[in-house]
């Protein structure tokens, strides 16, 4: 027996090791996307992974054009929110992967039909400038008169996370549209995206902002005068799901990518980048005060997808001039 | 002349060949993407259907956005024309000092991407202002920023595009024979009368060209209304389109295509008005250069100089200092002082981040390539449009506006629809290469090169070229030896506009880039989106510095170039 044959016999898994080209479309920030692909290359050296990185809006636009021309360019997607995935699933563009390892994942973080799987948890809470007069603890605090003219939030017309937040919160009887009417009365400003909210709050243009957790904490770590709270009613979350495109020409490698993202190593990578992993057993990021039990606001994604268009229109009319 | 005359025959063949070559090329660049979009709008997935059209027309949002687009574009154009026109007249026709330095500074804001300008001005007026904090006069926490409004958008559009009017008008003013002005002054007319009765009438073509460019640019601008309009839910057509894409349901592409065509129609109406204005008179002048400054300001010289410089510094330095101060802090909201200032952001984008380094090379090559090709296309194109009055090309001249007026995202989508499958016959795929971006740049920025060239032709007397034709010089030879040198100043002004705009653009490449073919705009946008604005600012600042360096270094061998070629040199 030659050494090579011995190796093959010893490691049957290597016999079908995926290889070839794999194209990933992702909306991860620049640095994270580079780290994700590097780690995947290490785990699967025979797969040549190519990446296209842009905002979720641009990615969906590019995909729609490619689908329209009859040839989607991506094999796998890793984008911000489940609602976009749900739209693609509705258009029959996603491949179900029943064999995916979902044990240990946060319940509800993946699609019941196994077409997309949450990779992490990005919650939205309230950030405030350290010079702010009040210390908010709940969503309804934002409706208090003392907050008037001091609030920035991401526009659901631009941010996928904000759109999910809007439809999740308005569906809750204790918050509902009343909360947003209060925000309107308090002259809250809807800026373009989470990056713009961070700027607004960190620079003191506004004292309070509706913002995603990791952005606030990363800025704080670098010295920005900013604090963050998980409101007591719960924090709406997006899961940055991964999915396989139905037309993929390299199913083996695409499945390997999903496996990698959901594996312990992939989850540890998310943790190292400063995110809350989808697998609670992996641990929680350094910025999360020890023992914090995040109360995640449950989202019924199917209901969110149904409501989102009407909700966005209502939001736009409300915050219009 | 008989057909038997071989020289005439050769000339005819050359001209006709060149003409139809140009017709094919311009059709490829403008009609093809537009045609593909029309198909998408009216027959999504291959079946004719008017549902998308009906949906768009019935939506009140469409008409609100159209109205907002019209008002901001028109008012922004008026503002830009007043600023750019006044400054061009003062800087070209009077005896102010340090004219080169001033012109250089006034053109620079074109180098700063609109979204950066918007952010800088927002920061400047808000309580967050790093600058105002520096001098301790920042407004209190939570003050409302006055720029979040229709007026704010108009103000920034006017400031952003004033250099466009300035550049086109200045190229025209340089060709104005000083004898005309001197004759008027000698006959006892006041400077203002001379301006009104001699200068402005002769300057109609470049002025109108500048105004038209301004209008189309304002109409298609995305960065400024996105940052200033969204917070007040003030939508214009480009931001409405982006939103529709964000809400992506089925059939959204056809709606987006129809909304883009609507922008295109408004732009075309603007260009048709320009044609009507230019059709009535003859604007030709015979000389090509006038170094003299006929208007002496006398005791007004110093106040005028101070006024011009104050304005240039306000418009240039404000955004740039905002950018610079953000690029030097470790994180947002940290005050800038000797203790906090850091070069870490620069180190990261220049040495650590591989994509930034690649993007510099890519953006430079693609922009320079697009600028060169566009000039090579525009010089013969202008010749046929203005001097030969070719009907086919006059119509295509209108079509060329479309790819520039519609949002970059939409042009990118059209390019994807066109080039996703390998090209028929050749069987080469442009998709996921730099060539698809180069194609999009050529289609989008053709107009920027063409407008100044056309206004140049309107100003030049044909006698020289006709003499050469009678002496038997063929068209290619006339183009190289006579026509190009005559329109060179205008052509180079156009090339410069193309280069600066392409070097900074983001919306086209946001959808078309691929691993290894990143552009600077894409990398800045990526940082900005992930909340890494300090990196974004550092990279943008380096971009501006590199361009300033390039412009300054071309001035070094200005003596060797034909007179009037560099728009910022005398």
Interface residues (C-beta under 8 A of the other chain):
Chain A: X28 X29 X30 X31 X32 X50 X51 X52 X53 X54 X55 X56 X57 X58 X60 X61 X62 X64 X65 X66 X68 X69 X70 X71 X73 X84 X87 X91 X129 X131 X132 X149 X150 X155 X157 X158 X160 X187 X189 X190 X191 X192 X193 X194 X195 X196 X198 X199 X200 X201 X202 X203 X204 X205 X206 X207 X215 X218 X219 X222 X223 X224 X225 X226 X308 X309 X312 X316 X319 X320 X321
Chain B: X40 X44 X45 X123 X126 X127 X128 X130 X138 X141 X142 X144 X145 X148 X226 X227 X230 X231 X232 X233 X234 X242 X243 X245 X246 X247 X248 X249 X250 X252 X253 X330 X331 X332 X333 X334 X340 X353 X355 X409 X412 X413 X416 X417 X420 X421 X431 X432 X510 X511 X513 X514 X515 X522 X523 X525 X526 X527 X528 X529 X530 X531 X532 X533
